[in-house]
Amino acid sequence: MKPITLYGHHAGPNLKKVIMVLEELKIPYEIKINPNGRVPAIEDPNTRITLWESGAIVEYLVETYDGKREINFEPGSPEHYHAKQWLHFQVSGQGPYFGQAVWFKIHHKERLQSAVDRYINEIRRVSGVLDGVLEGHKYLVNDKYSFADVTFVFWFEVIPWVAGHAVDLEKDFPNVHAWLDRMNHALLSRKS
């Protein structure tokens, strides 16, 4: 198999989630910097597909390269659609809201406290949705570690940076905290 070329910005959570899926599926890849850096893009020489948008890339990778259903589900099954549902929630909810929190807290030239508060409240809301669904469950879909879980990990890394003490995952969202801890341990054990 020829390596997939992945274009993106080295620090972006959306690039990291695509990398995580590539690594989970043991797909060879090489990273090239995308000067715009807004979204990751791939070129797959094996299928001659070029894609951009992290959610579309994740769907493509698991549908094309996860024949053993390591981090995916049987196509057409309820779990398959539930995993896609969570992917869409991540790309339409978590990513934009967490990203806007970063923008208004870190990069916006003037301090707009109402915008900062709005997006920190959205971080809390999204975390609350996940915390409720994870009550009594290890993972989002059928208690199986899947691409649906993977896509959320890196955006949670921005919380201490943008929200400080306003969002305490361990205290306020213990199911999310335990889920992220489980995924980090799973990732470390897969790498060793």
N, C-alpha and C positions, 0 to 999 in steps of 0.2 A: 504494500500500500504506500502510495506517495503521501508525504506530509501535507496537511491542510495548511494554507497560509491564513493566518489570523491577523487582521489589522485592527489597531485600537490604540488607546492611550494607556500607558503602563499603570496608572494609578486608579483607573476607573472600576467601580464595582461591577458594571455590566461586562467589561472585558474579563474580570476575574471569574464571574459565574460561567462564562463560556469556557474558559480554561479549565475550570473545575469539571465540567461535563466531559471535555476532551480527555482529561486525565482519568476520570472514572471509567471511561470506555476504552482507555489505552489507545487512543487515536494519535498517531504522530502529528505534530504541528510545529510551525515556526511562527514567531511573532514579528510583525513589521509594524512600525509606528504609523498610525494614521494621523497625518498632520492636523486634520480637523478634530479628531479625537472624540467626537460626539457620541458615536455608537460603534460597537465592534462590527467588523465585516469579515467574511471568510471567502476564500476561493478554494474550492475542492477540485483538485485536478483529477480525482478518481471518477467524479460524476459530471464534471464541468459546470458545476453550480456555483454561482456567486450570490451571496446573501448578505444583507445587513439587517440590523435590529436584533438585539440579543435574544428576545423571545422566539423569533422565527428561527434563529440559528440553533437554539437549544432544541426546538421541536424537530428540526431537520436532522440534527446529529443523533438524537435518540431513535427517530424513525428509520434512519438510514443505517446506523451502525450498532444498534443495540438489539441484535437478533436474539440474544440469549435473555433479554429482558432483565438485565442487571439492575438498571435504574428506571425502567419503563414498565408498562403493563401491556397485556394483550390488546392489540388494536380492536376497537369496537366494544371493549368491555366497559362497564361502568367506571372502573378504576382508571382506565385510560382517559376518559373524559373528565373525571374528577381531578386528575393530575394536570390536565390542560387548564381546567378552571383555576387551579392555584397558580399556574404559570401566568395566566392572564391577570389575576389579582396582583401578582408581584409586579408585572410590567406596567399595569395601569394604576396601581395604588401605591404599593410600597416604594418602588423606584422614583416616581415623580414627586411624591410627598417628602420622602427622605432627601431627595436631591434638592428640592426647594428649601428645605431646612438648612442644608449646607450653603446654598446660595445666599439666603437672607442673613444667616448667622455669620458667615465667614467672608463672602466675596462682595456683597452689595456695598457700594460706597457709603451710603448713609444708613444709619441704624433705623430700621422700621420695626419697632418692637411688636406691633400688631401682626406683621407678617411672620416674624420669628415665632410668636406665640401660636399663630394659626398652624404652622407646619410642625411645631413640636406637639401640639394637640393631635395632629394627624398621625404622627409617629405613635403616640399613645393609643389612638383609635385602631390603627392597623395592628399594633402589638396586641391589643385587647381582642380583636377578632381571632387572631392566631392562638392566643392563650386559651380562649374558650373552646376552640376546635381541638386543641391539643390536650384538653382535660381528659385524663385517662388513656391517652394514646401516645405512642412513641414517635410516630411520624404522621404527616398530613393525610396520606391515602392508604387505607387498609393496613396501617402499622408497618408499612414497608418503606425503607429508605429509597427515595426516588428523586428524579430530576425536579419534581415539584418542591421538595425540601431544599435541594442544592441551590436553587435560584435565589433564595432569600438571604443566605448567609452573609454575603459581603456588604449588603446595605446595612445590616445591623451593626457592622463595625463603625459606622459613622456616629452612632448614638452618643458615646462619651464625648466625642469631639464637638457635636453641635448642641446636645441637650444637657450635658453635664449631669447635675443631680436631679434635673426635672424628670428624667426617665431612669428609673432603677429597675432593670429587667429582673434581677434576682428577687427583689422584694415585691414589685408591682405586677410582674408577669412571670411567675415561677415556672409555668409550663413552657413558655417560650425559652426561658433561660436554660431549663433542663434539656430541651430539644436542641438548642444551639450547642450545648455542651456535648450531647450525644453525637451530633454531626461532626464536631471538631475531633472527638475521639475516634470516630469511624474513619475520618480522613487521615488522621495520623497513623492508625493501624494499617490502612491500605498502602500507605507510603513506605512502611517499614518492612 
